[in-house]
Amino acid sequence: MTRLKTRMVIFLVCLGGLLVEVGYTRIVSYKLWYYYTYLVLGLALLGIGSGGVVVSLSKRLKEIPSERLLPKACFTGGLSILASYFLNAVLPIDTIRIWDYGTASSLKNLLLLGIMSGALFGSFVALGVVISVILSRGGNDIGRLYAADLIGAGLACMVAIPLISGLGAPAAVMVGAACFAVASIVSSDGFKGTQPALSAVLAVVLVVLALFPSLTPDIRIEGTKPQDPSKIEYSEWGPVFRVDAISTDSDTKLLAHDGSYGSAIHRYNGDPDTLERFDSDPRSIPFTMLGADPQNRDKSGNDHTLIIGSAGGNEILASLYYGSKNIEGVELNPVTIGLLTDHFKQFTGDLTAIDNVTVHNADGRSFLARSNDDYDLIWYVAPDSYAANNAASSGAFVLSESYLYTVSMIKETLEHLSEDGIMVVQFGELDFEGAPNRTSRYLMTAQQALEELGITDHSKHLLVAAELQDGFGDLSTIVLKRTPITEAETSRALDAISNVPKTKLQFAPGSEPAAGIVGSLASAPDLQTATERASIVDRNIFPVTDDAPFFWHFVDFGTVLGDITRPLNSLNPEDSIGERVLLLLLAISVLYAAVFLFVPFLRRSNKGSEATDRPFRQPLNGPAILYFASLGLGFMLYEISLLQRLTLLLGYPTLSLSVTLATILISTGIGSALAGRAVARFSMLPWLLLGALAALAAVYQFAVGAITEATLSTPTPVRILVAVLLLLPLGCCLGMFMPLGLSKLAHLRGAGDDSATSHEPEDFSPTDQAQHAVAYAWAINGFFSVIGSVLTTILSMTFGFRNVMFLALAIYMLAALSWNRIALRSPADSTAVSPAAA
């Protein structure tokens, strides 16, 4: 097979593999819960690493020429992806029941999750086989092959979100599988035999399924999600989540976000007088506090309202009813806005076309930073405020970062208020009186923001009310003001609260705080007092910062580990379900790596020792294992922490995913392509790269924050350019490490030979031992990438992004130290490469 064909094949399968991976993250978030997307990422990397183990161990695969092996492997990959999707789409499952330890339902759903995981895992094994075969046989072309791998993956990051938005997540999976079928055709020797014809048929079938998603089975969602498919009127996949419009009565459509109720659309006839339902709604509190009177809208006391998370427009309707003169809504998901402007345009009275209403498709944090306006009311609609009666919906956010609820965001908001303006945040609480986690945490975050603004008595700037239901599903309303809340404002707020059924004041300036932690925190005069009061709570409710913006993470991982054997309350998603999923995946990754990296070789050694009477030796020595493990772990620490951190700069989480991953992967590919020339000129290249990483670490630690603040108000293309410039040098540096190690292994000749060189003929073939070592190194890198992907999130949630990036630098320092040992003692012959010998 020509080098060009080989590069095309690895490019296509890596393009397809990442499309499948990204598509499945959206599908699994919809079918199960958000935090199971980490399971997809982990299983994908485990599957790819397993392909390396298969190639490393299988004598039969080593004997098959690439021209015969690659077409079959690529075809198998495409077919397995198709089969996996059909199985996972129709599989019934209720993962919440898994945590009811000791029950038949727990065992059943655990088994179903295992089947689903096995199907996902199997989708990526062929990808690992193809990559491992190509790299292990790459010889002097390893750097360019690895570059083609990364550039293909980078291109997938660029096209995945537009593809999902245009055709849907299932289509992204089908297009990814089609890339494997095309790769099978490319790697074939013309159209000789049946294999190319089969691959062509598979490619056509997959393209048809991508273009006509209705031909694929409907995705059967989690049993706990309260969605009746028969009542769905309209569905659309979006870059943030899938939206389903569900009819409840003639005047209301509930909007399900990834299968959980997230907001609603209400019928509107264009006459604000018909919206009197807001008189007894908690949404009346901020307007009445500002002096609004729906009977005299010309004197509303509210000239400018900004709604962050305007969703289906209910808060816009409330603003119209209370006479807001200028109403701006900010909504992240374009699909939701499209429902108002297109599909339900008449139903909502063409809400977005009303003269004083403007809806922006933007991230709230970046929009506010770009705004030069002052607002009388800035209103944050929490993602679960409509879903207070859906216990599981908000828990899905536990592992996601949110820059809307950090200290810096509260300060930014307060600074955008008019002289008497207020900011309002509303949270759904599962049990406000028993565990008001979200309200308490936001109050603590507000306490730190007020402290940093130099405000002395914080209690004069806070007001809290709560709507308390008979069962579960409460709603809290938090009001903050840069200037002290006046007696008149408090009085008006109390009037509004008295008109809202089941709603009680928790705290207002000049009043006695209600019993419980919320009243205690709101009435604290300063941060120190609030911190002392928060320390008695058994959940993590301390302030949230931009360095670790995991607002929904209420249970420390140490506590989760201590309670790991305790059954969970399946109705309470804040009872550490997301954290347990992460720890479970970490444990599986470590166990899997140990079993599949070492046990197969132990079995092989037992057979080998009988035949040759030679003790078992690993294919790599200790420093080589450490080198490739460090690259897998360190790369993920850099990649995921920067992806999360640059979400603030880029605004959209999906934009951050696309730009960050695409830039890192493509620039890493550039670095890989340059690695061969660079090592020939600089014998100390790993140490030069480490020095460059140290300099970049200083930039990321001490300059990115200032750069973000300085550019947050600039247009999106400018912020994308800034992100690319920040990431490009990092990717180039990281990209050189892997081909340096693989090339070193590929050129090794035998025991005791430390003179490995890259000055071989262009068409040289690595020895069988060298191919074995390269495949094994790829597997090690893959498995530790899995561990790194999970560990990065755990460490970020515990210690913050800054510390994670310092750890990444330290791990690459281990790689550089290991490089020296590899250069001196890395013969491919198994008699000198065991960890013991090292």
N, C-alpha and C positions, 0 to 999 in steps of 0.2 A: 504494500500500500504506500502511495506517495506521501511525502510529508504534508503537502497541502491538504490531501484528503483526510489525513489523521487530525490535522488541526481543525478542519471543518467538523469532523465527528465530535471531538471533545467540546468544541464551541456549541454545537447544536444540543448535545445532551445536557450540558450545564445550563444553557438557556432554558431548555424544557424542564429540567429538574427544579430550578428556582421558581419558574412559573407555577409548577405543581405545588411547591411548598407554600408560596404566597397564597395561591387559590385555596388551599386547604386550611390555612389559618383563618380565612374568612368563613369557610364552610363550617369548620368546627366551632368557631365562635357563635355562629347561628344555631347549629345543631345542639351543642352542649352549652358551655359558658366561656366567657372571654379567657379565663385563666388556663383553659385547656389548649390555647394556641401554643403555649410553651411545650406541651406534649408533642404537637406537630413538629416544632423545630427540633426537639430532642430526638424523636423517632427518625426524622429525615437524616440527621447527622449520624445516628447509630446505624441506619441502613447503609449509608455511604461508607462508613468505616467497616462494616461487615463485609462489604464487597471487597475491600482490601484484604481482609483476612482470608476470604475464599480464594482469591488469586494467590495469596502467599502460601496457602496450604495445599492447594489442588495441583497435583502433578499432571493430571489430565489436561487442565486448562493451560498449563505452561507448554504443553506439547502441541496445542492447536495454533496454527498460524493466525495472525491478526485478521487476515482477509476472510477467514471462516468464522472466527470467534466473535468479532465485533458486530457483524450483521445480526447474528442470532441474539447476542446480548442486548442490542438496541431494540430489536423487535420484542423480545421478552419484557424489556422495560416498559415500552408503550402499552403492551397488552396487560401487564400487571397493574398499571395505573388505571386503565379503563375498568378492569375487574374490581379493583379496590374501591373506585368511586361508586360503582353500582351497589356494592355490598354495604358500604358505609352510609349511603343515602337512605337505604330502606331499613337499616338495622334499628330496632326499637331499643331505647335505653333511657334510664333515669339515674344519672350519676349521683344525684343528691342522696339517693337511698343507699349508696355504697357505704356511707358513714354510719349507718345503723348497724353497728357491729353485731354479729351473731344471729342475724335474721336471714331467712331464705331470700328476701329481696336484695339484701346486701351482697350475698354470694352470687346471685343471678346477674346483677348489674355489674359486678366486678368481672365476671366471666365475659359479659358482653363488651365491656371496655377493653378487655384483653384481646377479644376477637377484632374489635375495631383498630386497636393499636397494632396488632399483627398485620392487618391489611395495609395500614399506613406504612409500617416498617418495610413490608415487602415491596412497596412501590419504589423504594429508593435503593434496594440492594443492587439491581442491575446497573444503576448509575455508578455506584461504587466500583463494580466490576469493570465497567468500561474505562473509567478514569484511571483505575489502578493498572489495568493492562497497558493502556497507552503510555502512562508515565514510566512504568517499570521497563518498558521496551524503548523509551524515547531517546536514550543515548545523549548525544550532544544537543538534541533539540528540546530537552526537558524544560528549559526556561521559556521557550516560545510556546510550548504546549501548555504549560501552566498559565501562561499569559492568556492564551485562547480560552482556557477554562474560566478564568476570572472575568474576562471581557464578556463572555457569553452570559455569565451570572449577572454582571453589571447591567447589561442590556435588558435582561429579564426584569430587574428592579425598575428600570425606566418605563417599561411597557405594561407591567403587571396592573398597576392601578387604573390607567386608562382602559385596559382590557376588561377588568372587573366592572368598572363603571359603565362601559358600553354594552358588554354582553353578559356579564355576571360571573361570579366566582366559579361555577361549574364549567363555564366556557374556558376560563383560564387553565383549568386542569386539563381539559381536552386539547387545547392548543399545545400545552406542555407535552402531553403524551404524543401528539402529532410530530413534535420535534424529534422524538426518539424514533418514530417510524421513518422520518426523512433521513435521519442519521444512519439507519439500517440500510436504506437505499444507497446513500453516498458511500458507505463502507463496503458495499458489495462490488464484486468484479463484474460490472455491467449488469445485464438482466439475464445472466445465466442461472439456470436452476429455478426452483420454486420460491426461494427466500425473497428475492426482490419483489416478485409479484405479490406475495403475502403482505409484505411491508407496504406496498403501494395501496393495496386494498384497505389495510388498517389505517393508513394516513387519510384516505378519502373518508372513511367512516368517522374518524375523529374530527375532521374538519366539518363534516355535516352536523355532527352533534354539537360542535362549538357554535355554529351559525344558527342552529335551531334547537335551543336548550329545552324546548318543550318535549323533545324526543327522549330526554333523559328522565329518570324517575324523580319525583318530588322528594325533597329532603325531609325525612321524618325527624322532627325536633324532639329535644329532651322532654320526657314525660312531665316534669315539674313545671315547664313553661306553660302559662295559662292561655294558650292560643288555639282557637278552633279554626282549622283550615277552611271549613265550609263557609265561614263568615268573612273571609278575606276578599276584599273588593279590588285591591290593587297591590302589587308587590314590585319592588325594584331594589337591585343591589347597588350600593353606593360605596365610596371610598372610605367611609367611616363605619357604617353598619348597613345591614339590609333593613329596609323599611317595608312593613306590611300595614295597609290601612284596613281596619276591621270595623265593620258596622255594628253598633250597639243599639241605636235607635235612629229615628228619622233625623235627629238634629246633631248627632255626635258620631265621629269616627275616631276610634282609638288607634294610635300609631304604635306599632310594636317595633322596637329597635333590636335587631338580632333575636327576635322571638319573644322579647319581654316588653311589657307595656312601658313606654317611655314618654309619650305626650299624647295630645288629642287635637282634633280639628273640630270646630263647632260651626254650625250653620249661622250665617249672619246676613241680614237683609239690608244692611247699610244704614239702619237707624239706631244710634247709640241708646235711645230711650228704651229699646227692647232688651237691653242687657242688665236689667235690674237685679238679676241673679247675683251680681257681684256685691250687692249690699250686704249679703250674709256670707261672703267668701273671704278667706284669709288674705286674698289679694287686695282687699279694700284697705288694709291697715296702713301701708305706706302712703297711699293717696290721701286718706283722711288725715293722717299725721301732718301732711304738707298743707292741709287746709282746702283740699279739693271738695267740691260740692256738685254732684251730678245734676242738680236742679239749676245750677248757675255755672255752666262750664266756661264761660268767658272769664271767670275769676277763679281759676283752678289752683293757682299757686304753684303750678308745675309747667314751666315753659318748655322743658327739654327732658325727655325720658330716654334712657338707653337700656335695652333689654339684652343681656348676654345669655344666649341660649333660647332664642325666641320660638324655636320649634314650630308647633302647629298654630301659633298665633294667639293663644288664649290670653297671654299677658298684653298683647297688642290690643285686644278687645277691651280688656280692663282699663288700659290707658285711654282708649277712646271714650269709654263710659265716664271716666273721671276728668275728661277735658284736657288731657295733655296736648299742648299746641304743636310740638314737634316730637315724633316718636321714631326712634331708630331701633331696629332689631338686628342682632348679630347671630347667625346660625352657621355652625361648622359644616353640616351635611348638606350638600347641594340637592340631594334627593328630596329632603324635607321642604326646602324652598320651592322646588319644582312642583310639589303637590299643591302649594298655594297659588303659584303662578300659572299652572297648567291644568292638571288633572282634576283638582277640586276648586278651580277658580270660581265657578258660579256658586258652588256650595258655600264658599267663604265670603261671598259678596265682593270678589276681586279685591281682597283685603290689601294686598301690596300695592295696588294702584291708587289708593286713597291719597289725596294731596299731601297730608301731613305724616304719612307713613313711608318709611324706607327700610328695606330689609337687605342686609349685607351678607354675602357668603364669605365668612372670614373667621379666624380664630379670635376670641374675645381679648386675649392678652395683647396680641400684636395690633389689633384694631384700636384699642384704647391708647396704646403707645403712639400710634400715628395720629390720633385725634388731637386737635388744638382746642376743642370745645370744652365748656364746663356744663355739667348736667345737674338738674335739680333732683333727679332720681336715677341711680344706676342699680339695676335689678338683676341679680344672678339667679337663674332658674336652675336649681341643682338637677343633675341628670335623672334622679329618681323621684323628684317631687310629685310627679303624676302617678308614680307607681308605689305609693306608700303602702298600699294593700297587697303588693306583689313582693313577698318577702325576699325572693331570691334575686330580684333584678339588680339592686344596687351592689350586692356582694360581688358581682362580676367585675367591678372596677378595682378590686382590692390590689391587683398587681400592676395597675396602670398608673402612669404618672399624670398629674394634673396641675398645670401651672396657674389655674384659676383660683386656687385656694391656698396660696402661699403668702408668707409675710410680705414679700415684695409686691404681689398683686394687690393686696389690701392697701398698701401705702400708695401705689399708683392710682387706685380707684379713689381714695380719699382726696388725693391731690387734683382730681378731675371734677370735684364737686363744686357747685356754686357756694356762696357764703352760707346759705341755709339748706344746702342740699344734703341728701341722705343716700346711703347705699344699703341695699336690702339683699339678704341671702335666705333662701328657703330650702330646708332639707326634709325629706321623708325620713322618719325614724321608725324602726320596727317596734320599739318599746321605749318611748320617751321617758317615762317615769322610772323604768328599771335600768336602762342602758342607753342614755342619749349620746352615743359615741360621736356622731358627726357634729352635732350642735356643740358639744363640749370641746371637741378638737378645734372647731372653727373659732370659738371664743378664746381659746388659748393662743391661736395664731393671731387673732385680732389684738390680744393683749400685747404680744411682742411688737406688732406693727405700731400700735399707739405709743409704746415705749420708745421705739426708734424714731418716731416723729417728735419726740420731746414733750408729749402730752403728760401732764402731771397726774390728775385724778381720772383714771380711765373709766370709772363707773358713771361719770357724767356724760359719756359719749356712747353708751350702749343701752339698747332696749330689746327684750326678748319676750316672745309670746309663743304658746304652743297649743295646737288643736289636738285634743286627746280623744281618740276613738275608744269605743267600748272593748274592742278586741285588740288587735295590733294594727299598726299602720297610722302613725301620728305624723303631724307636720309642724315643724318649728319655723318661726319667722325671727330673723336676727336683723336689727337695725343698727347701723353705725353712722356716726356723724363727726366730721372733723372739728366742728365747734360744739360746745356743750348743748345738749338737748334741753330745750326750754320747758317751763311748766306748761305753757299753752300747747306745745307739741305733745307732751306726755298726756295731757288731758284729752286731746283729740284722738290719740292712739287708744286710750282706754275706752273712748266712745265707740271706736270701730271694733275693738275686741269684744265689747259687750253685745254687739250685733251679730257676732259670728258664733254659731252654736259650738259648744264643747271646747271653746278656746279660753285659755287662762293666761294672765300676765305672769311671767316668770321673774322679770326684773325691769324696772324703769328708774331713772334718777329720782330720788326723793321717796321711793317706796321701799317697803320691806321685801327682800328677796324671797322667792318661794323656796320651800324646802327642797333639798337635792343639790346635786353638783352643778347644774346649770345656773341656778340662782346664785350659788356660792361663787362661781367663776365670774359671772357678769358683774357682780357687785364688788369684786376685788379692785382696790384703788391702783394697784401697780402689778407689774409682771412677777415680782418676787412673791407677793402674797398669792397671786393666782397659781404660781408654780407649786407653792407649799400645799395649796388646797388640791391641786391636780394629782399630787404624789400619792394620795390615798386611794386613787382609782386603780383597779386592777387591769386596765387597758391602757394602751399607748395613746394618750390624747395630747401629747406635747406639740408645740408649734411646728408647722410644716414650712420648710424653706425650699428655695430653688435647687439646692444641692441634693435634696432627697424629697422630691415632691409627691410622695406616695400618701396622699391624704387618707385613703381608705384602708391603710394598713394599721390595724388597731392592736394586733397581737404580735409581740416580739417572737422571733424564731426560737429563742431559748424556751419560752413558755410553751410554744407549739410542740417542741421536742419532748418537754416534760409531760405533756398531756396527750402524747401521740396514741396511747392505747385507750384513751377515753372516747366512747361513742359521741358523735356530734348531734346537735339539734338540727335536724334536716330543714327546719323552717327558718333557721338563722344563718344566712350566708356569711355573717361577720364572725361566726364561730370558727375562724381559722381554716376554712375549707381551701381557699386559694393558697395559703401558706403550706398546707399539708400536701397539696398537689405538687408544689415546687419541691418540697423536701422528698416526696416520693420519687419524683423524676430524677432528682440528684442521686438518691440511693440506687435506683435502677441503673443509672448511667455508670456509677462507680462499679456496681456488681457486674454489669454487662461487660464493661471494659476488662475487668479482672478475669472473668470467665472466658471471654472470646479471644482475649489477647494471649493468655498464658496456658489455659487448660488444654486447648488443641495441641499446643506444642509439647506439653507434658506427655500427652497420649502418644504423640508422634515419636517422642524421645524414647519412650519405653519400647516401642517397636524397633526403633533404630538401634538401641543399645544391645538388643538381642542379636541383631544381625552384624553389627560392627564392633560390639564390645567397647563402644566409646560413650563417655558420659554426655548427657544432653547439654547443648549450648544454644542460647538464644541467637536469632539471626542478627541482632544488633547488640552492641555493647552498652554498658550503662550510660555513658555520656550521650550516645546517639539516641537512646530512649528518652533521656531527659531533654535533649535538644528538641525533638519533634513533639513531645508532650508539652513543652513550654510554648512552642509556637501555636499549637492548637488552643491552649488555655489563654495565653496572652493576647492573641489576636481577637478572641471573643470578648475579652475584658475591654479592649480598646473599642471594638466595633459597637457593642451594645451600649456601653456607657456614653459614647459620643452620640449615638443615635438618640438616646433619651435626652441627652443634654441639649442637642441642637434642635429638639422639638420646640424649645422656647424661641430660638432665633427664626425658625422657618414657619412657625405657626401651626400648620396642620400636622398631626401625627403621621398621616399617610404621605405627606410631602417630605417630612423628615425621613421616613423609611425609604422612599424612592431616591431622594438626593443623597442621603448619607451612604446607604448601601451601594448605590450605583457608583458614586465617586470613589469610595474606598476600594471596591472590587476592581473597577477599571484602572485606577491608579496603581493598585497592587499588581494588576496584570502588566502595566507598563514597567514597574520595578522588576517584575519577574523576567521580562524580555531583556532588560538591561543587565541582569545579574551576571550572565556569562562574561560579558566584556569587562564589567567592573572588577570581578574577582581576578581577572588576568592582570589588571593594572595595580590593584591594591590588595596585597596579601593579608592586610589587617582589616579587610572590609567589614566583618561583623562588628568590630569595635568602633569603626567610623560610623556605622549605622546606629550603634548604641548611643554614641555621642549626639547624633542628630535627633534621636528619639528623646534624649534628655532635654535638649533645647526646645523641642516641640512640647514636651511635658510642661516646661515653664510657661510657654505661651498659653497652653490649654488651662493651666491652673490659675494664672494671674492676669491673663489678658482677654480670654474669651468672654468673661462676664462684662467687661467694659466694652468690648467690641459688640456684644449682643445689645447692650443698652443703647449704644451709639447708633446702631443700624436697625433697631426694631421698628422704627417709624418710617423706614425707607420702603419703596415698592418691593413686591415679592421677587422680581428678577434680580434686584440688587442683593437681596438677602441670600438668594440661591448662589449667586456668584461669590459672596463672602464665605458661605459654607464650603463651596468647592475649593476655594483658595486655602481655607483652613485645613481641609482634609487631604488635598493632593500630595503634599510632601510626606505626610504620614503614610499614606498608601504606598507610595514609591519605596519608602524605607522598609515597611513591613513585607512588601512583595519580594524583596531580594532574599530574605532569610530562607524560605522554603526551597526554591530551586538550588540555592547554594548547598543545602544539606542533601537534597535528592541527587544532585549532580555528583557530589562527593561519593555517595554510595554507589552510584552507577558506574564509577570509574575504578572502584576497588577491584583488586585482582586476586588476592590470596592472603593466607595467614602470614603475619609478620610484615606485610607490605604496607608501609605508611607513605608511599610515594604516589598516591593517587593524583592524577592530573587531568585537567580538562583538555589537554593538547592531544586529542585522539583524532583519528580520521573522521571526517564528517559522517561516514556511514558505519561507524563502529557499533557492535552489538554488545550490550552488557552481558556479563556471565550469568549463568543461572543463579548463582549465589547472590550476585548484585541485584538481579531482578527480584529475588525473594526478599532481600533487604529493603528495596524501594517500596514494594507492596506493603510490607509490614510497617514501614515508617508512615506510609499514607494512612494505614488503619489506626496507628497510635495517634496521629494528628487528628483524625476524625473523631475518635472516642473522647479525646480531651477537649475537642471543640464542643461536644455535647455537655461535658461537665462545665466548661467555661460559660456556655450560654445560660445555664441555670444558675450557676454560682454568681455570675455578674449581677443578676437581678437580686438575689438574696443579699449580696454584699452592698449593692447600691441602696437597697431598702434599709439596711442596718447602719452603714457607715457613710453613705453619700458618694456621689460621683467622683469627687476630687480624690478621695482615698483609693477608689477603685482604679483610677488611672495611674496613681503612684504604684499600686501593686502590679499593674500591667507592665510598667517600666522595669520593676524589679524582676519580674519573670523573664523578660527579654534579656536582662543581664545574666540570668542563669543560662539562657540559650547561648549567649556569647561566650560564657565560660566553658560551656560544653563543647562549643565549636573547636576550641583549642585541643581538647582531648580527642575529638573525632579526627582532627587533622593528623594527630600523632598515632592514634590507635583505633583505626576503623576499618581493618581488613574485612572483606566479605566472608572469608573462610570461617566456618562455625567453630573451629578449635580455639579461636582467640577473641571471641566477641561476647562472651557471656557476662552478665552483671558481676559475677564473682571474679572473673578475670580482670574486669575493669577496676 
